[in-house]
Amino acid sequence: MAKKASCSSSLFALFFLFLFSKTTFLAMAQNNTTIPVHVGLVLDFDALHGKMGLSCIEVALSDFYASKPNYKTRLVLEKRSSSSDGVVTASAALDLIKNVQVQAIIGPASSMQAELLIILGEKAQVPIISYSATIPSLTSIRSSYFIRAAQNDSSQVKAISAIIHAFGWREVVPIYVDDEFGEGVIPYLSDALQEVDARIAYRSVIPPAATDDQIVVELEKLMAMQTRVFVVHMLPSLGLRIFEKAKEIGMMEAGYAWIMTDGMTNMFSSINSSGIENMQGVLGIKTYYPNSKALEYFRARWKREFQQDNPTVQDAKLDVFGLWAHDAAWALAMAVEKVGAKNFNFEKTNTSGKSSTTDLERFGVSQNGPQLVQELSGTNFEGLSGDFNLSNGQLQSSTFEIVNVIGSGEKLIGFWTPKNGLARNLNLTSTSKYSISNASLRSIIWPGDTTSAPKGWEIPTLGKKLQILVPVKEGFSEFVNVTHDPITKVVKGGYCIDVFEAVINALPYAVPYDLIPYARPNGSSAGSYNDLVDQVYLKKYDAAVGDITIRANRSLYVDFTLPYTESVVSMIVPIKNNKSKNAWVFLKPLTWDLWVTSGCFFIFIGFVVWVLEHRINDAFRGPPHYQIGTSFWFSFSTMVFSPRERVVSNLARCVVIIWCFLVLILTQSYTASLASLLTVQHLQPTVTDVNLLLKNGHNVAYQSDSFVLGILKQLRFPDEKIKTFRSPEELNELFQNGNKKDGISAAFDENPYMKLFIAKYCSKYTMVEPTFKADGFGFVFPKGSSLARDVSTAILNVNEGDRMKKIEKKWFDKESSCQDPNSLVPFNSLGLESFRGLFLIAGLASVLALLIYAAMFLYEHKEILLRLDPEASLWRKFCVVFRIYDKKDLKSFTFKKGELELNTISPPSPSVYSNDSESRMVFDEQMRTPSTEHGGFSPSDGLPK
């Protein structure tokens, strides 16, 4: 069996075999050395596509066998002409199977005709090979004897959705013919659009035999809609009329986007110049096939053969369907050869025992059908159309070109591949990520001869103004103010209306609209906010504007814009003056731990100064009670004035300086805090915990028709404890009545309302925890509305500018004289944390001074200490040291100064020069005195006073 040959190399050899004509081929088929295999060809030979298919198949078989003369089999074409009538096509196929016993049938051209042939082929086990039946529904028949040698229409929907996503379009209107060809691709297109967050806004179905008037009526209907992106899926015979009428009524101007499926683009070469003129700016999806020398050679030869057979057809051009016909013929010829040189006969069906039979029951079954189908399904070679792979009986998806109709032809602007998405240049070996960016395409000329991509929707000029609902409120008119008029029903304004007008003015295009109050004839509200949102969901109105809170349950049915206010649900309660009037108010500026710490440090500093000054300062000597009083007097008096006792030790002076600085800071802070406590008004909320409201059974309130009721239910407030209010005045009245008079203790609502209420009643109320997250106010549009996205962008622009601040100042800053109650915070006592650093510094300085003094004292008397009896108790040693410490330090400068003054009057006493001797005498006396443990001297006895 011959091996699979390369198509391009084989076609080069055909140049040297050019003298072989169709007559030569048919003569070879009758040669005794080859086996003829009859193959049916069911096409409409009166139509251009039928003539083109026949010519391509004949030239393909001629080239194939010229390049493979050693093959034993030869395909013999049995032609049957079919019209658009499916019954005639089925009759032709039945004749070929029953009377000619063909081994395969190529055709038909129409997808609708193919269904009947597939059923016949399945019954007779005859492969049906179609190179132009593209509708996806044929796959659902699940016949192994149907070979689709063409792209499935559903394979292009990913390319279309990639373009839709690349330009940010959210809605698309498919325009398709009302038959199986047109309807077959729509479900796949809808699924592909959903994957890129787009949707089908409307389906425009055109009858196959539609008149011009019918087409115009349908196009005008589309023109009155907002969507401006159209996907045209039909054959050129009807599609050209669509574009002609679209141009006439102005739908080929700037702002429109048109995309053709490959049903038209693959046959673009057959469209005349006038048709192209009507399609300027249109994008098209076109099956890609590589250009090669083999293809150029085939195109030249085919054109010559076609002109010879069809001299009346002028300027015919080869398209991808002709290439698929060529490759299908090659695939069938190779499959037949692989099956082998067998007797291609039919096995008659056994109909014995039946009284009557039909033609369907009398024809036989092909003996080689199953093997032939198996070989066809495994076909894979490089054909003129590119990689020709019939795995599973279906030509595998390939690359698509994206073209732009400009001037007299089409311009290639990019490619789409299943692996890489959109690409400006084709690179089948690229490993880059899947691209859905319009930057991956070349420049595009859109309808209206503009390079600016359409935004995908417009406010229709032929349609009515947008009908926008506005809620009617009895209170809080600062947000929405509707004045009832039975005729005009005027919407005067309000914060929400002003924001909406500012946002609409920020759009880059005009949006005409009418504001319609959601009210009954008597002017009262026609329903709740949920009812208002339902009106938009039911598409009775185009949008809703007002203080409408974005909620998750509402967003299931409508689209909200981005919020134009920040919002949380807060609890608002009355506030009371907590000004203290008791006798112990002077203790409140400081916390108890700061009071205790300060007292301890006063005592500690007094002790430190006494230790440092006792031996050298007469002011700190005397009887014990006198010394204790002097120490406390010295330290505590630093709060109010300078002590009268002089400090002579340098160490004591350092400690006192640091301590005086700490006392200065502490007293100044105490004074300021006490002054604030006694003079400033301090407000406290009456309730700070929602659990107290529940525990005490207090009443609460919420604004009527608000979602806040759901929050109160979640908090488990009983129904009888929940009140409603409609205006700030009603809420204030409920608070004034109080819980005991069927009033309330707290109210729950969103911050914008509560801030307005507090601003109106100044310092009577405040907001406290807890708070509950809310998503703020937003504008309502129908699900999938393209306008909602642009309005959201405009909201961001308004928020970033000063326009929003001006609107807020206009409606909410009228009560500028009112003090914000939240600024009147509760009084906080000064705590130890504020002075921890100062106390630490003072403590460390004092301890360090004591250590330095102790070291100096012990060093000064080290000789005496060394003479202590090592066996003496620790207590006796301490007593010795203490008695030495208790003596005056006569060597101190203060005492020397006094002795010098006395020397001018009388001779100096020997004691002035014998301090060390005195210390030794004390030491000797102490060591001779028995311990108190043995009933002798007590260390406290005889100590100098």
Steps between C-alpha positions, in 0.01 A plus 500: 500500500635838404606733780329834563663761277542870549243701307735781408777276365248300302350807340842617385527178302176583328677766296672226308174305462295791371408315179279261701144620460167385639449277196830325567397444863168339403674278248745387767210413724379253241843344469508137604789569741289722730185445698227762454329615822175682445448812709187713494512878463178676602522874434294775347685526169287796394634712784846656512604314814395169343698568184800608704484185715475270197793667330719489812428129557568405139828692492595356841448140386684565176798641690486226763519205263748676275731527798430139612478288183578180693174512698269207415170678563341783306205708614222532241267793564127431466340846480150587609373853497295616795306816567420666830221248548601239755271235353665528157841473663398192698354341186829554313696344786261207517546436129879503537492254789236265361578495131865604466615359836741787563753449779478862621311820424654846490242767576260658534591869518215598731501419871123449499523237222777312677276363776303274262815378330659415835204277586530319163876463539460354849251244376708395196837543679607746231715792617348844436777757454399867508740789453239774548247377761609701805204511739584360847178298525629245249740378766209418729377236253800297618546307178838341449437509123490880485836660422503881531792628290422859604522717810212472743326838535537477877880509471495873423298621800811520720661733249186718495481514880871591516431804280196594710707485817798679346292813441308481828158446349243356739203440271469352152211455259537205263326539163451159345289325240197310620608146411720227642813666367424825680366356823764232544782725618300727737512278813877464464537875447294571812720271711820654363376852578413406856856387554621857426225668707289599200154399397254492213270799545259404220478243220416636160364220281468569127283270283690344205256658255466832685397800294686829511220652705524223757873551525461875549237453772728264690802729463303800622403298804869439566574865440260594779690281747809593696724218377723592207695175452359257242616153399373400154473126437356415158602434143596789271176483302308634800784668684571747221140619513532551875802726459340685209193594705710571810696757303185656364351565845827618657618192688842500333604825668738565787403330823394172340701177499427215258659155504447238228536130563691284254171418325545827312871568538609164354312593182614862498672447165162451333360833629481776241628854543162653586455249782847578633419871492208439737723309745770759571641467852356153562713238676498141383606157624663304221647151490876520465689290246870538428612635166743274318639438154293184476188705569594761241560228243167334579316832486643576156418157363155493657413836353599383152302178531202680650488755218512223243208317662304816589573764237194705603627553856728800517763583759438202728732485801603202704397504867562276801205274412674413172817417693303278740342327197847439358636363831187286555552336160865429584400359841241268342743382231764418762248321722370287213854400410571403862192281508659307215417365159190308602170429337297804599157343506182537707347227706128475440271538801294197590133601458349153472177442676373852450196566288631825363824687503607856428803638322658570838469135592610354167841670461800316632775579745856588398740227606798736518316796661620448858865464396476798266354718776779392734766600248328836433477579871875446534589726209760763578712672236608846392243605242444818307281627786770430756511220754222269379417288806174302500531354849166364618350582162530878549748748354678632809480864597768717360610860489269784401589826331341823613441733207376855463302602191673811368478654154455240230605200705591360836797583720658246734515647853591193701454134579329287760627160607352269765831504685613865490180695440533828312830573328617759253731252327459125474750295696377144544800411720448789742478415872353835604185523710152513357438859389166681490640853466416726207864607505569161342323616182607744232321832450134472403285731291153485650168593337485872444866500391628544856784338691327543837354172619124515568409479867238240411183686590331834454193677623272442199410817316184343366392371840336674794683659789615284786217455750662522843311424820546715810378394848249715684591579864299667774810600689870559440417711196863605487568174316205492259240776479190422295224760481165344418319635198227284343611609155874570504610306813806721521820367658651813653835369607695368794848369565450177300346683205783755492759222507323321213488817290869563566584144398293519179672828412836329550423240232671558165162493323150631553243287680142631478283388788182568694472463877178320592386501866407157632168621637130433498256753354460662841873560525582236761769241445398215268700240691816410682852535370500132406185559297672789327799281413262235363363752252846529345547124507170456314629758247204728553752779556854554379659587836434615856667791678485595866618398844493133398738284699704237317396162637608148405145373454417790269813455290377155400239666278642839405838665450617770741755764419792562730380662826508879511483508880676305772259351745477294817201433721552657843310524825399849609415579863436812710790653690509645853727748679720301736650803677619397848374688808605276794740585782775269378526643153855620571617137496372431145780669301736216595442129502538307824825334394651839421392632842658201678820518297535874564453453877759223514751713312446796735594273794789340312651834394473628860689192620770536234560868586517413873761229436713733289473799738484346851877499580578840354184711543370604845152553346468123463628414850327484837250268659354223278153653477656831402710340227199309360286815495776701338546239226127485413470878528786546260369263231129591515566876514660482152144487355415857601814691595875478549597325832670716769757228574817539300647194327881498518589159348562498126336159470189627681492808282493282183216290641301808604538670161365195317222457753396865476477466121272196538283680755474803269373288210263306726348808664455685174327199344279460805403865488408486131301180540310629800419824321365307204297277727340794680443736208446299176168329420546122476234304313439130537268276296208366697554151349826352377416133452226352284486203735377730777211602278408136450547411867293792627231463234543851358332615181700576186410656165601490135403699193190369330554277192868459588701179485610580857199303622684183396797599718273557801344159442847346496574672830184329634298809586135400551253645250314687774822680595565632150362839394525685169557861404476682169659837578750655739212664684332167567826353624561790736148464636557129568818582692324774699224263605753253628461130550240540777263706282498267200808675366844358436843481656698455177457515124680316219559639153765577242759766567384754240156522667641500851752773426222713361289433810782584741584817305140612539479433876856601586631346823197300610600170334805305399593188303651208690608146435413252366519581131392273216659511158288631213597555137373854462261658251512407133301549182297207368510370141371183333720194513782519246447870424795658324399842632561384858870452431541846347303659784727326752803648325336843508431460875873450557575815301247704699632367832858587409409860420351774716150464361399239757625717788292791375189283483557368853556852631183616331277243669671395823700798633205729570527453878859626521443656845432160654786341683575144411394291799763245416763766574375526862679193617479363856753624762801274544709513819878521479657161552836365606583420137538871423769551769668162508816640342536784749454271800753260357760775460442634851514153653821403321667831593408451867620140516824594323561782750448260791745249352764764442460636853518151655815417308667827606399448865628143518824592326558787742467268802657189359776485764245480776294246318803283444560490877160346562503158656442251219298286741266789588138469385370689203266696723794619723691605189194694374467671839863605490461645151174676593655662813789623291252633233294675771797709612557837341746507218730761654718493193210629291536847356190620682637415843851619417354833401331528842820408688698763307250760609539385866884501480494873459349518853664207691768232440389201298377194686700183466189324375518692178812316405413163652199375297680182413601458863136541604392241252758261638380571854145421395621181335701396813208577727258303282728200482549495883126520563330162529241406244134528583475138420686440828299752695735791447498822301227574247609679182228750551620585851726793538490600136558872454187691453 
